[in-house]
Amino acid sequence: STDLVSSYSMTPPTLSITEEEHVINAKDTLTITCRGQHPLEWSWPGGKVDPAGKEETELVASAAPSSGRAIQEEDCEGTGTKPYCKVLVLTEAQANDTGYYRCYYKYIHAKIEGTTAVSTYVFVRDFEQPFINKPETLLISKKESTWVPCLVSIPDLNVTLTSQNFFTHPDGKSTFWDNKKGMQVPTHLIRDLLYVHCETVIDKKVFKSNFFIIHIAGSELYDIQLYPKKAMELLVGEKLVLNCTVWAEFNSGVHFQWSYPGKQTQRAVIESERRSLQTQTELFSILTLHNVSQQDLGKYTCTATNGAQMLEESTDVIVHEKPFITVEWRKGPVIEATAGDEAVKLPVKVVAYPPPDFQWYKDGKLIPKQSQSSMQIKDVSEQHAGTYTLVLRNRLAGLEKHISLQLIVNVPPRIHEKEASSPSIYSKRSPQALTCTVYGIPAPEVIQWQWRPWMPCRMFSRRSLHRAARRHQRDRMPECKDWKDVSRQDAVNPIESIDTWVESVEGRNKTVSKLAIQEANVSAMYKCIASNKVGRDERLIYFYVTTIPDGFEIESQPSEEPIEGQDLQLSCNADNYTYENLQWYRLNLSKLHDEEGNPLVLDCKNVHHYATKMQGELRFQPNSNDATLLLSIPNISLDEEGDYVCEVQNRKTREKHCHKKYISVQALEIPRLKQNLTDIWVNVSDSIEMRCKVDGNHVPEISWYKDEKLVEEVSGIDLADFNQRLSIQRVREEDAGLYLCSVCNAKGCVNSSASVSVEGSDDRTNVEIVILIGTGVIAVFFWILLILIFCNIKRPAHADIKTGYLSIIMDPGEVPLEEQCEYLPYDSSKWEFPRDRLRLGKVLGHGAFGKVVEASAFGINKSNSCETVAVKMLKEGATASEHKALMSELKILIHIGNHLNVVNLLGACTKPNGPLMVIVEFCKYGNLSNYLRTKREGFSPYRKLAVSCSHRERQRGQQITNCLIIFCYFWTVDDLWQSPLTMEDLICYSFQVARGMEFLASRKCIHRDLAARNILLSENNVVKICDFGLARDIYKDPDYVRKGSARLPLKWMAPESIFDKVYTTQSDVWSFGVLLWEIFSLGGDFCGVKQTSLLVSYRIMLSCWHGDPKERPTFSDLVEILGNLLQENVQQEGKDYIPLNDSHSSEDDGFSQVPSSAQQNSDEEDFDMRIRCHSLAASNCVSFPGCLTGGNQIRCPSRIKTFEEFPMTHTMYKAHPDNQTDSGMVLASEEFERIENRHRKEGGF
């Protein structure tokens, strides 16, 4: 406390009496003035409690009431340094007023002498009353010396301590006198005395103090308790009773002292009691205060001391003016628990007096035996969920309050199909549906399906799996590391659909997910995973595919009802993965009934008691896991008719399963004809059909004869339906004759015959054949002609290739594009790169006419280092128009110049000793669309990172003005694949694309295919707008849809571009809005990224999709909007930032033809940094709709109009009439005029 107070510059109060001791005479008036820096308060003997807790002041008795005696405190006028002043005036002073008079700062808790308090000891000298103490008990402890508190009113007395046969006086060695405390004597001198008192002589008159009764006290106090233990609450007018109990050693003397508010009023009654127990002494001090008021509230402290030890206990007394009830939640109105928890508590904070009656209700129904303010529910289950209401009543005061809590019991997801056995065998080539029905609270948002190959897990050996199976341990297959998500692209069995819906089952909403498999072909393992915030459940499905239905079947050949004498073969087919121990039985008819003739109930377990075991031949099917037990019965007889049973045993459960097949043997009879043949008259070239129908299920051997010669199947003669039907196509004259049908079996034969007569000649037949052959030849000719015409239409015209595939071209508004390219110069001294210093590598991408190859370029930066570059080149056999298109692309890249967010030209190989090659920057992470999809699962909204910019870069940034301020880190990411994708990365990508498009717009260029697939990602999160040119295959890319004779990226195109073939910078702004959607949806739908920045980005999209192109923001506006979003975040977080100078871009009026080396040197000199955009928290810094950017208000539509609703206004740029509007950047006509004038002066390429 001293250190705490001394830390403040505080001056202690000062008294008008400066000496430590001050003497006045009885009947005199004592006046003391106190001054200080803060409000002051006085304490005096017998009056206000001494804040320093001086023990002797409590021993001084207050003077008897007198008509003239009074103590007053008055405020007085302060000084400049001590503005507060208070005077204490004591009139008619008496001897009992002797003691410490202390002045202290009223509102400072620590009362420290010399710092926050000052005191003086005043003697009220009365020669008739030199001693001022009351009769007391003097507790003698085990200390070496004891103070006898003989307090005096005269400071300079000679005092002696006497008793019966005892006398001592201060000698300065063992006995000492202190006129403020009394006499200190050795304890052994007075230990055996009954009493002692002090004496003094004044004017030969002996004065004696009151007697001090000697009491030998125990040396130890065990414990102290203040009852009631909790804070005491009372109403005004009620009685307060506090019991201070001390347990002490035998024969212990304890002095109780109470400290409480209003002590000076002396209204409290204090009673003491003592009781001896078997092992200790119990002492009580009971404080009683009648008719309490609000002035009596506060802290009540009981202090017990025996001279050597002191114990203290406190309690709070609260006095209320009237009865009241207040209730509130401790943890809010909603409490969540999980089913299966041991207990959940519904905590309610109740402050009330008197204590009210408590009643709990659940959903309006009274809960019996609940009379506490907080309710505890044990063994939490779903049925405990509901609304709980606590009603508090004070019937005497007429008070009632209630409070409600909502208990939500979360239930971990549980898949119901796990509770019942499900099939693990599935028929091959059959459609299947795997279903998982999940119940949980909250309901799982997504049920995930995964699969793995049908093979042992690498992390478990076969031996460990068998041991686990023998010990009935849990299946460890779900713990394998090679589980993959089920998708249509990577499915071991073709997937038809994955559907999830919610249906009500038994009054509960359950989530159902169905995996529909088109065709079961390959055995695999599937599992469905359901999770919510309190748990996770999964179901493992062993999807074993077999050609045997249900894994076990019986087949009979040739039929189940063979003819007597046929060879019968019974096949017991079983899946070897599921079953083993195949065995054939034949049931004994005599044993299938009991003695009374009743049929017995057959069981597969005891089939061997009623059947005869039969030997079969076990075979294993090649290329499958099927086993077949063949039972052959040659030349079957009627006696062999009966039930045949195949028994198998399940490998896992060891249970036996049986299939029964009844074989009915048909008796062999002489064949019978249903009807006889009849004679036929037929014309030449007609067809005839004769039927020899046999009665019965079994068809015997049937033979046909013509003129007693056997008829065999040849061209024009067909035998069908087991030779029961004879057909002759295009009858000729030689087909006439007698036809005989002979039907035979082992019992005999039966015959039927008929004659066939042919009328007409064979000449007409030849004419018909010639006509048919001619018609066929003409049809084939027309088919070939149609195929050639169709292929010619599908083949792209070479004349259209040169511009339709370029992403970066100039505006063909007034002059055809072919003529513009002729005016663009190419300076070989600046851009030509030797072929021998270029080493080609793998193909990065290819199209219908060109390809992009990764390559190593030695010294392309005018150094000895090897740089990885991308090379654009034509495929083998390229035409002149294709060569011209690639050359046009090269010239346009030179014209555009260099920019950080555009794939820049590094060089070219144009000399005729090899193929034309255009060398551009290499971006190692590929296009942005694929990158975002790949990083979708690893998306994290925030990144914790704090790296400051260097001092040198900060100084340089402060010197650059009129620039866009972005937050940057000079921190290199070794591999973007390893770092998480965050929200700030997405905003950074959007900002950089806007910067690049702003630069291209400043070069009067239009990009007709702005999409994430045409944005490349380089090191350190730098994105670059690229041109795939001839290396893009729009005929195989599903993003390009046929419209007329062209393939267009319709999803990214503005309405005026689709319908009117108008391309402007504002149509690129429309595409930029779609690109924003791609970026913030990570290449798909918005994937749960709940950020305020998504709202801002969506509003930017709406502004880009305005129906009127003039109302859309410019790219400069978009740069400013996104830049403000970045800058505001930086200013809020107070992090280091630097400006990025616009001089990154070559935006002069001339042509930027700086070679790659010059560009690299400029980069090293001015921009030796790696830009990283970080810590871009969601900031709604742009007001939408209606974004104020640079003084121009961009009005955002309240909804997106359909294409039919857009007002199609004429704009200044028109597309090239070749209709190849896949993509491209165009140049305004005024830019072309400048190029043309320069060309006329200097000469074209």
BELSULUR-V176857 format. One record per run of one state. SS is the DSSP state (@ for helix, = for strand, . for the rest). FROM is the first residue (numbers start at 1). TO is the last residue. If there is no record, write none. Layout:
ss:SS from:FROM to:TO
ss:SS from:FROM to:TO
This chain:
ss:. from:1 to:1
ss:@ from:2 to:6
ss:. from:7 to:13
ss:= from:14 to:15
ss:. from:16 to:20
ss:= from:21 to:25
ss:. from:26 to:29
ss:= from:30 to:36
ss:. from:37 to:39
ss:= from:40 to:43
ss:. from:44 to:54
ss:@ from:55 to:59
ss:. from:60 to:69
ss:= from:70 to:75
ss:. from:76 to:83
ss:= from:84 to:91
ss:. from:92 to:94
ss:@ from:95 to:97
ss:. from:98 to:98
ss:= from:99 to:105
ss:. from:106 to:112
ss:= from:113 to:113
ss:. from:114 to:116
ss:= from:117 to:125
ss:. from:126 to:130
ss:= from:131 to:131
ss:. from:132 to:135
ss:= from:136 to:140
ss:. from:141 to:144
ss:= from:145 to:148
ss:. from:149 to:151
ss:= from:152 to:152
ss:. from:153 to:159
ss:= from:160 to:163
ss:. from:164 to:165
ss:= from:166 to:169
ss:. from:170 to:175
ss:= from:176 to:178
ss:. from:179 to:181
ss:= from:182 to:186
ss:@ from:187 to:190
ss:. from:191 to:194
ss:= from:195 to:202
ss:. from:203 to:204
ss:= from:205 to:208
ss:. from:209 to:211
ss:= from:212 to:216
ss:. from:217 to:220
ss:= from:221 to:227
ss:. from:228 to:231
ss:= from:232 to:235
ss:. from:236 to:239
ss:= from:240 to:248
ss:. from:249 to:254
ss:= from:255 to:259
ss:. from:260 to:262
ss:@ from:263 to:265
ss:. from:266 to:268
ss:= from:269 to:276
ss:. from:277 to:280
ss:= from:281 to:289
ss:. from:290 to:293
ss:@ from:294 to:296
ss:. from:297 to:297
ss:= from:298 to:305
ss:. from:306 to:309
ss:= from:310 to:320
ss:. from:321 to:323
ss:= from:324 to:329
ss:. from:330 to:333
ss:= from:334 to:338
ss:. from:339 to:342
ss:= from:343 to:346
ss:. from:347 to:347
ss:= from:348 to:353
ss:. from:354 to:356
ss:= from:357 to:362
ss:. from:363 to:364
ss:= from:365 to:367
ss:. from:368 to:374
ss:= from:375 to:378
ss:. from:379 to:381
ss:@ from:382 to:384
ss:. from:385 to:385
ss:= from:386 to:394
ss:. from:395 to:398
ss:= from:399 to:415
ss:@ from:416 to:419
ss:. from:420 to:424
ss:= from:425 to:427
ss:. from:428 to:431
ss:= from:432 to:441
ss:. from:442 to:446
ss:= from:447 to:453
ss:. from:454 to:461
ss:@ from:462 to:470
ss:. from:471 to:476
ss:@ from:477 to:479
ss:. from:480 to:483
ss:= from:484 to:485
ss:. from:486 to:494
ss:= from:495 to:505
ss:. from:506 to:507
ss:= from:508 to:517
ss:. from:518 to:523
ss:= from:524 to:532
ss:. from:533 to:534
ss:= from:535 to:546
ss:. from:547 to:548
ss:@ from:549 to:551
ss:= from:552 to:557
ss:. from:558 to:562
ss:= from:563 to:563
ss:. from:564 to:567
ss:= from:568 to:575
ss:. from:576 to:578
ss:= from:579 to:587
ss:. from:588 to:588
ss:@ from:589 to:591
ss:. from:592 to:592
ss:= from:593 to:593
ss:. from:594 to:598
ss:= from:599 to:599
ss:. from:600 to:603
ss:@ from:604 to:609
ss:. from:610 to:610
ss:= from:611 to:614
ss:. from:615 to:616
ss:= from:617 to:620
ss:. from:621 to:625
ss:= from:626 to:633
ss:. from:634 to:637
ss:@ from:638 to:640
ss:. from:641 to:641
ss:= from:642 to:650
ss:. from:651 to:655
ss:= from:656 to:663
ss:. from:664 to:665
ss:= from:666 to:666
ss:. from:667 to:671
ss:= from:672 to:673
ss:. from:674 to:679
ss:= from:680 to:683
ss:. from:684 to:687
ss:= from:688 to:691
ss:. from:692 to:693
ss:= from:694 to:695
ss:. from:696 to:700
ss:= from:701 to:706
ss:. from:707 to:708
ss:= from:709 to:710
ss:. from:711 to:713
ss:= from:714 to:714
ss:. from:715 to:716
ss:= from:717 to:720
ss:. from:721 to:724
ss:= from:725 to:728
ss:. from:729 to:732
ss:@ from:733 to:735
ss:. from:736 to:736
ss:= from:737 to:745
ss:. from:746 to:747
ss:= from:748 to:759
ss:. from:760 to:762
ss:@ from:763 to:794
ss:. from:795 to:797
ss:@ from:798 to:804
ss:. from:805 to:816
ss:@ from:817 to:823
ss:. from:824 to:827
ss:@ from:828 to:831
ss:= from:832 to:832
ss:. from:833 to:834
ss:@ from:835 to:837
ss:= from:838 to:846
ss:. from:847 to:849
ss:= from:850 to:858
ss:. from:859 to:865
ss:= from:866 to:874
ss:. from:875 to:879
ss:@ from:880 to:896
ss:. from:897 to:901
ss:= from:902 to:902
ss:. from:903 to:904
ss:= from:905 to:909
ss:. from:910 to:916
ss:= from:917 to:921
ss:. from:922 to:926
ss:= from:927 to:927
ss:@ from:928 to:934
ss:. from:935 to:938
ss:= from:939 to:939
ss:. from:940 to:950
ss:@ from:951 to:959
ss:. from:960 to:963
ss:= from:964 to:966
ss:. from:967 to:980
ss:= from:981 to:981
ss:. from:982 to:982
ss:@ from:983 to:1002
ss:. from:1003 to:1011
ss:@ from:1012 to:1014
ss:= from:1015 to:1017
ss:. from:1018 to:1018
ss:@ from:1019 to:1021
ss:. from:1022 to:1022
ss:= from:1023 to:1025
ss:. from:1026 to:1028
ss:@ from:1029 to:1031
ss:. from:1032 to:1040
ss:= from:1041 to:1043
ss:. from:1044 to:1045
ss:= from:1046 to:1048
ss:. from:1049 to:1049
ss:@ from:1050 to:1052
ss:. from:1053 to:1054
ss:@ from:1055 to:1060
ss:. from:1061 to:1064
ss:@ from:1065 to:1080
ss:. from:1081 to:1091
ss:@ from:1092 to:1104
ss:. from:1105 to:1108
ss:@ from:1109 to:1111
ss:. from:1112 to:1114
ss:@ from:1115 to:1133
ss:. from:1134 to:1137
ss:= from:1138 to:1140
ss:. from:1141 to:1141
ss:@ from:1142 to:1144
ss:. from:1145 to:1155
ss:@ from:1156 to:1166
ss:. from:1167 to:1186
ss:= from:1187 to:1189
ss:. from:1190 to:1191
ss:= from:1192 to:1194
ss:. from:1195 to:1202
ss:@ from:1203 to:1205
ss:. from:1206 to:1228
ss:@ from:1229 to:1242
ss:. from:1243 to:1245
